[in-house]
Amino acid sequence: MSDTYIIIGAGLGGLFLGKLLNRKKMDVTILEQGSQPGGALQTFVREGIRFDTGFHSVGGMQPGGPLRKIMEPFGLNYLPWEKMGEDECIDGGPFMRCSSNTPFEMEHVVKPYENSTWRLKGGGKTLVDALVKTQDIRLNKKVVSIENKEIICADGSTFRADYIISAIHPRLTFELVKDHVRSSYLKRLAKLEDGPGAVTLNCKLKEGMLKWINHEIFLQDKVMIHFGERDADGYARSLDLLGFAPITADELIEAATKHIPDFRYALDKYWMSTPETWQRYTGTPGGTAFGIKKYTSADFLPPQTPIPWLYLTGQNTGLHGVLGTCISALNTFKALVPGE
C-alpha cells in the first residue's frame, strides 16, 4: 500500500505540491478552512467587475524562463498568459515585488520580472481552476489539532495520513501540533520576522474615463498601480492600488492622482483590504503579504520539521510570489520523495 499525504491549506503552495504528488500517483487530500480554494489567488466580483485578491502579475514566463519551466509539465504554460509592458517606476523601484529588498529576494523574486512581466486572463482564478482539477480538496475544514499523524477539524471530522504537510504559516502550524517539539526549534520560529502587510484598494472606474494601461506603475516605492479589466474601447473598468501598511485609502488615492490626474474623477467606488483583512482571511500572523523575511540563509526553513512525518511548504519556507511559492513546493516534494 502506498503512503498517504494530507496537505493543510489550498493556497498556491498546497495546490501545487498536491499537483506534484498526484503526478506520481500519490494518495493526497488537501484540507482548506475556507469555502473555496486558491488562497491569495482567489478572485471576487463586485458590481460585475472581477478583482484579484493578491495575484496581479508574474515574471519568468518567457520561453525558457524559470516559471515557464515549472509550469510546462502540467500544461499550465498554455493558460491565457498575456505579456505586459515594462514596469514604469517613478522615483523608486518595484517595491511590491520584494518585501525587504534582501539579496535573496532581489535575485530570485525581482530579477525574473526584468526579462518580462505577464498577466493571466481571468486572473488568479484561471490558475486555481487548472490546479484543482483531479485533486481531492475538502473545503470548510479548519484544522484545530495535529497529533500523532491525526488531524482534527473544527467540525469534528478527523483525518489520518503517513505524512502531513502544512502550507500555512509555520508558527500557526506549531500552535496546532500536540506532539513534543524541541524548544530550540520553536524559539527559532519565534525569532523569525514577518514581512509587512499590504493595503489594497480595488477600484471601480467610471466608463470611458481612463485609458487601460498594460504595465504596472510604481510610485516613490510606496504605491503600485495595476490596471485590471478593460472594455471593448480600450478604457479601464478597474484598477488596483497597493501599498504597505501603514497607509490610508486617502494616501493611496492622492499618490495615484499625482501621477494620473484624472484618476480621482474617474474613481466611482472602491473596496479596501488591510492586513487585518488578510489575517482574518488566511490566518497569517499580522496579515503579512510576503511571509517570513529572508535576510540570510538561516531564515529559510527546511521542508522537514523535527517531527519526522510533518513537513512545511509555501512562501514562508522559501521565497514569495508565484515563482517563489512554486519552488518551495518543489523543494518539499523532493524532501518527501527523494530521488525525484
C-alpha positions as CSV (number, residue, x, y, z in Angstrom):
1,M,0.0,0.0,0.0
2,S,1.4,3.4,-0.9
3,D,1.9,6.3,1.5
4,T,-0.9,8.8,2.2
5,Y,-0.5,12.5,2.3
6,I,-2.5,15.4,3.8
7,I,-1.8,19.0,2.9
8,I,-3.2,21.7,5.1
9,G,-4.1,24.8,3.1
10,A,-5.3,25.1,-0.5
11,G,-3.4,28.2,-1.5
12,L,-0.8,28.1,-4.3
13,G,1.8,26.2,-2.2
14,G,-0.6,23.5,-1.2
15,L,-2.3,23.1,-4.6
16,F,1.0,23.0,-6.5
17,L,2.5,20.5,-4.1
18,G,-0.7,18.4,-4.5
19,K,-0.2,18.5,-8.2
20,L,3.4,17.3,-7.9
21,L,2.4,14.4,-5.7
22,N,-0.6,13.5,-7.9
23,R,1.7,13.3,-10.9
24,K,3.4,10.4,-9.0
25,K,0.1,8.7,-8.3
26,M,0.3,9.5,-4.6
27,D,-2.8,9.4,-2.4
28,V,-3.3,13.1,-1.5
29,T,-6.0,15.0,0.4
30,I,-6.0,18.8,0.8
31,L,-7.8,20.4,3.7
32,E,-8.9,24.1,3.3
33,Q,-10.5,26.1,6.0
34,G,-12.4,28.4,3.5
35,S,-15.3,27.8,1.2
36,Q,-13.2,27.9,-1.9
37,P,-9.6,27.0,-2.8
38,G,-6.9,29.4,-4.0
39,G,-5.7,31.5,-1.1
40,A,-4.3,34.7,-2.4
41,L,-5.1,33.6,-6.0
42,Q,-8.8,33.9,-5.4
43,T,-10.9,36.5,-7.2
44,F,-14.1,38.2,-6.3
45,V,-16.8,40.1,-8.2
46,R,-18.3,43.4,-7.3
47,E,-21.0,45.1,-9.5
48,G,-20.0,42.9,-12.4
49,I,-16.2,43.6,-12.2
50,R,-13.7,40.9,-11.3
51,F,-10.9,41.7,-8.9
52,D,-7.9,39.7,-7.8
53,T,-7.2,39.4,-4.1
54,G,-3.4,39.0,-4.3
55,F,-2.4,37.9,-7.8
56,H,-1.6,40.6,-10.3
57,S,1.4,39.6,-12.5
58,V,4.3,37.1,-12.7
59,G,7.8,37.1,-14.0
60,G,9.7,34.3,-15.7
61,M,7.1,33.1,-18.1
62,Q,9.1,33.9,-21.3
63,P,10.3,30.9,-23.3
64,G,13.0,29.2,-21.2
65,G,12.1,31.3,-18.2
66,P,12.1,29.7,-14.7
67,L,8.4,29.9,-14.1
68,R,7.5,28.5,-17.6
69,K,9.8,25.5,-17.0
70,I,8.0,24.8,-13.7
71,M,4.5,25.2,-15.4
72,E,5.2,23.2,-18.5
73,P,4.9,19.6,-17.1
74,F,1.3,20.4,-16.1
75,G,0.4,22.3,-19.2
76,L,0.0,25.5,-17.2
77,N,2.1,27.4,-19.7
78,Y,-0.9,27.0,-22.1
79,L,-3.2,29.1,-19.9
80,P,-4.1,32.5,-21.4
81,W,-0.9,34.4,-20.3
82,E,-0.5,37.9,-21.7
83,K,2.8,39.7,-21.9
84,M,2.8,43.1,-20.2
85,G,5.0,46.2,-21.0
86,E,7.9,47.2,-18.8
87,D,7.2,48.5,-15.3
88,E,7.1,52.3,-15.0
89,C,9.0,53.3,-11.9
90,I,8.6,56.9,-10.7
91,D,11.3,58.0,-8.2
92,G,11.8,54.5,-6.9
93,G,11.8,50.8,-7.7
94,P,9.3,47.9,-7.9
95,F,8.9,47.7,-4.1
96,M,5.9,45.4,-4.2
97,R,8.0,42.7,-5.9
98,C,10.0,42.4,-2.7
99,S,9.1,42.7,0.9
100,S,12.5,43.6,2.3
101,N,15.0,44.1,-0.6
102,T,17.3,41.3,0.6
103,P,19.8,39.9,-1.9
104,F,17.8,36.6,-2.0
105,E,14.6,38.4,-2.9
106,M,16.2,40.8,-5.4
107,E,17.9,37.9,-7.2
108,H,15.0,35.4,-7.3
109,V,11.9,37.5,-6.9
110,V,12.6,40.8,-8.7
111,K,15.1,39.6,-11.4
112,P,12.6,37.3,-13.3
113,Y,10.5,40.4,-13.9
114,E,13.4,42.1,-15.7
115,N,13.1,39.8,-18.6
116,S,9.3,40.0,-18.9
117,T,6.1,40.5,-16.9
118,W,2.9,38.6,-17.6
119,R,-0.7,38.8,-16.6
120,L,-3.3,36.0,-16.8
121,K,-6.7,36.4,-18.4
122,G,-9.3,35.7,-15.8
123,G,-6.8,36.5,-13.0
124,G,-5.7,34.1,-10.3
125,K,-8.9,32.0,-10.6
126,T,-7.8,30.8,-14.0
127,L,-4.7,29.3,-12.4
128,V,-6.7,27.9,-9.5
129,D,-9.2,26.2,-11.8
130,A,-6.4,24.5,-13.6
131,L,-4.6,23.4,-10.3
132,V,-7.7,21.9,-8.6
133,K,-8.5,19.5,-11.5
134,T,-8.3,15.9,-10.3
135,Q,-7.3,16.9,-6.8
136,D,-9.2,15.8,-3.6
137,I,-9.9,19.1,-1.8
138,R,-12.0,19.2,1.3
139,L,-13.4,22.7,1.9
140,N,-14.6,24.2,5.2
141,K,-12.1,22.0,7.1
142,K,-10.4,24.3,9.6
143,V,-7.7,22.3,11.4
144,V,-7.7,22.7,15.2
145,S,-5.3,19.9,16.3
146,I,-2.5,17.8,14.9
147,E,-1.2,14.9,17.0
148,N,0.4,11.6,16.1
149,K,-0.4,11.8,12.4
150,E,-4.1,12.6,13.2
151,I,-5.8,15.8,12.2
152,I,-8.9,17.1,14.0
153,C,-11.0,19.8,12.3
154,A,-13.4,22.3,13.8
155,D,-16.4,20.4,12.6
156,G,-15.3,17.3,14.4
157,S,-14.1,15.4,11.3
158,T,-10.7,13.6,11.6
159,F,-8.1,12.6,9.1
160,R,-5.0,10.4,9.3
161,A,-2.1,10.1,6.9
162,D,1.5,8.9,6.8
163,Y,2.7,12.4,6.1
164,I,1.2,15.8,6.9
165,I,2.4,18.9,5.0
166,S,1.4,22.3,6.3
167,A,1.1,25.1,3.7
168,I,0.1,27.6,6.4
169,H,2.4,29.8,8.4
170,P,4.9,27.7,10.4
171,R,4.1,29.4,13.7
172,L,0.4,28.7,13.2
173,T,1.3,25.1,12.4
174,F,3.0,24.5,15.6
175,E,0.2,26.1,17.6
176,L,-1.8,23.2,16.3
177,V,0.8,20.5,17.0
178,K,0.3,18.5,20.2
179,D,3.4,16.3,19.8
180,H,6.6,17.2,21.5
181,V,8.8,19.6,19.6
182,R,12.3,20.6,20.8
183,S,12.3,24.1,22.3
184,S,15.2,25.3,20.2
185,Y,13.2,24.8,17.0
186,L,10.2,26.7,18.5
187,K,12.5,29.5,19.6
188,R,13.9,29.8,16.1
189,L,10.4,30.1,14.7
190,A,9.5,32.8,17.3
191,K,12.5,34.9,16.2
192,L,11.8,34.9,12.5
193,E,10.4,38.3,11.4
194,D,7.4,38.6,9.1
195,G,7.2,41.0,6.2
196,P,4.8,43.9,6.1
197,G,1.1,43.7,5.4
198,A,-0.5,45.2,2.3
199,V,-3.3,47.7,1.9
200,T,-5.3,47.4,-1.3
201,L,-7.9,49.5,-2.9
202,N,-9.9,47.6,-5.6
203,C,-11.3,50.5,-7.6
204,K,-14.3,50.5,-9.9
205,L,-13.9,53.3,-12.6
206,K,-16.5,55.3,-14.4
207,E,-17.0,54.3,-18.1
208,G,-14.7,55.9,-20.7
209,M,-12.6,57.9,-18.2
210,L,-9.2,56.3,-18.2
211,K,-7.3,54.5,-21.0
212,W,-6.3,51.0,-20.0
213,I,-2.5,50.5,-19.5
214,N,-0.8,47.2,-19.9
215,H,2.0,47.7,-17.4
216,E,2.4,48.3,-13.7
217,I,3.3,51.7,-12.2
218,F,5.4,52.0,-9.1
219,L,5.3,55.4,-7.3
220,Q,8.1,56.5,-4.9
221,D,8.5,53.0,-3.5
222,K,5.1,53.5,-1.9
223,V,2.3,52.7,-4.2
224,M,1.7,50.2,-7.1
225,I,-0.9,50.8,-9.7
226,H,-2.3,47.8,-11.6
227,F,-4.9,48.2,-14.3
228,G,-7.4,45.4,-14.2
229,E,-10.3,44.8,-16.6
230,R,-10.8,46.8,-19.8
231,D,-13.8,47.5,-22.0
232,A,-14.0,46.9,-25.8
233,D,-13.0,50.5,-26.5
234,G,-9.7,50.2,-24.6
235,Y,-10.8,52.0,-21.4
236,A,-10.1,50.7,-17.9
237,R,-13.0,49.3,-16.0
238,S,-11.0,48.8,-12.8
239,L,-7.6,49.2,-11.3
240,D,-5.9,48.2,-8.0
241,L,-3.8,50.4,-5.7
242,L,-1.4,48.6,-3.4
243,G,0.7,49.9,-0.6
244,F,2.5,48.7,2.5
245,A,0.8,49.3,5.9
246,P,0.5,51.7,7.5
247,I,-1.0,53.7,4.6
248,T,-4.6,55.1,4.3
249,A,-7.0,55.0,1.4
250,D,-6.7,58.8,1.0
251,E,-2.9,58.5,0.8
252,L,-3.2,55.8,-1.9
253,I,-5.7,57.9,-3.9
254,E,-3.6,61.0,-3.5
255,A,-0.4,59.2,-4.7
256,A,-2.2,57.8,-7.8
257,T,-3.8,61.1,-8.6
258,K,-0.4,62.9,-8.7
259,H,0.7,60.5,-11.5
260,I,-2.7,60.1,-13.1
261,P,-4.6,63.5,-12.6
262,D,-7.9,62.1,-14.0
263,F,-7.9,59.2,-11.6
264,R,-9.8,61.0,-8.8
265,Y,-12.6,62.0,-11.3
266,A,-12.6,58.5,-12.8
267,L,-13.0,56.7,-9.5
268,D,-16.5,55.5,-9.0
269,K,-16.0,53.5,-5.8
270,Y,-13.6,51.1,-4.1
271,W,-13.3,48.1,-1.8
272,M,-10.5,48.1,0.7
273,S,-8.5,45.3,2.3
274,T,-5.9,45.7,5.1
275,P,-3.5,43.5,7.0
276,E,-6.4,42.8,9.4
277,T,-8.5,41.6,6.4
278,W,-5.7,39.2,5.4
279,Q,-5.3,37.9,8.9
280,R,-9.0,37.1,9.1
281,Y,-8.9,35.7,5.6
282,T,-5.8,33.5,5.7
283,G,-4.9,33.3,9.4
284,T,-1.5,34.7,8.6
285,P,0.0,36.4,11.7
286,G,-0.3,40.2,11.3
287,G,-1.7,39.8,7.8
288,T,1.8,39.7,6.3
289,A,1.6,39.8,2.5
290,F,5.0,38.1,1.8
291,G,5.5,35.8,4.8
292,I,8.8,35.5,6.7
293,K,11.6,37.9,5.7
294,K,14.7,36.2,4.3
295,Y,17.7,38.3,5.4
296,T,20.1,35.4,5.5
297,S,20.2,31.7,4.6
298,A,19.3,31.0,8.3
299,D,15.8,32.5,7.6
300,F,15.0,29.7,5.2
301,L,13.2,26.8,6.9
302,P,13.8,23.3,5.6
303,P,10.7,21.4,4.5
304,Q,11.1,18.7,7.1
305,T,10.4,19.6,10.7
306,P,11.8,17.9,13.8
307,I,8.7,15.7,13.7
308,P,9.5,13.0,11.0
309,W,6.1,12.9,9.5
310,L,5.4,16.7,9.5
311,Y,6.6,18.9,6.6
312,L,6.2,22.5,5.6
313,T,5.7,24.3,2.3
314,G,4.7,27.7,0.9
315,Q,6.1,31.2,0.8
316,N,7.2,31.1,4.5
317,T,9.7,28.3,3.8
318,G,11.0,29.8,0.6
319,L,10.5,33.0,-1.3
320,H,7.2,34.6,-2.0
321,G,5.2,35.2,-5.2
322,V,4.1,32.6,-7.7
323,L,7.6,31.6,-8.7
324,G,8.9,31.5,-5.2
325,T,6.0,29.6,-3.8
326,C,6.2,27.0,-6.7
327,I,9.9,26.5,-6.0
328,S,9.1,26.0,-2.3
329,A,6.5,23.3,-3.3
330,L,9.2,21.6,-5.5
331,N,11.6,21.6,-2.6
332,T,9.0,20.0,-0.3
333,F,8.2,17.4,-2.9
334,K,11.9,16.5,-3.3
335,A,12.2,16.1,0.5
336,L,9.1,13.9,0.6
337,V,10.0,11.8,-2.5
338,P,13.8,11.5,-2.5
339,G,15.4,11.0,-5.9
340,E,12.7,12.9,-7.8
